Amino acid sequence: MLLVESDSGVVRLTLNRPERRNALSEAMLSELGAALEGIAGDKSARVVVLGAAGNVFCSGHDLAEMVGRQDADYQALFSRCSRVMQQIRQLPQPVIARVQGLATAAGCQLVATCDLAVAVPEARFATPGVKIGLFCTTPMVPLVRAIAPKVAMEMLLTGIPITAERALAVGLINRVVPADQLDASIREITEAIVGSSAATLALGKRAFYDQLALDEPTAYERATCLMTENAVQYDAQEGISAFLKKRPPQWKSE
């Protein structure tokens, strides 16, 4: 259900249930969670690209598994999904969503959770749970942290898909590129990331999400402490020295 490939520091995870529109079944979530756990401890992994097979990026939860279950079953399913989303956020490596098609409900949640996202013009994004009587409450969590509250609320209340261009305008994704340029665009980003210090990127990603929920003075206090922590690390000192001496840096994390 999940393909895992690694090359030159880039790990590619591919949701591989095209016949089920890459729905996040319990088995799919389990495989994805296990893969993320492995990547977190892999020093050779520098950046992750999360993509999907077929024409649909991800249609959300597998509704076939959600009929006639008990409270405990739903609690376990949604908790597992939430843990996977938090694994992505807590992963030391940046994660890029490669969106080649429709992303709905928990699929849209995946896109909003990833650190970066690149999509084709044909991609669409929606949180349509309201249409089946199940409000997209957990997908709402990263969505409202990625885009303006009123835009998120419109998506949640109406379930109407937004275009890739609209998603770009509201900040849900970073780039919209033609399908034949999708991989090249992502490669441009991954090459830039792989060229930087893994330790610095991990610290920076953690700092970015840590400060989002803080008021500005507290955020500055937290950021000052982390930047001080960063400045005394080998890679920062090496990077500054390399810049001053006009030579390529040699990261310790390599």
Summary of the structure (lengths in Angstrom):
residues: 254
radius of gyration: 19.0
end to end distance: 31.3
largest distance: 66.6
contacts: 829
relative contact order: 0.11
helix: 55%
strand: 17%
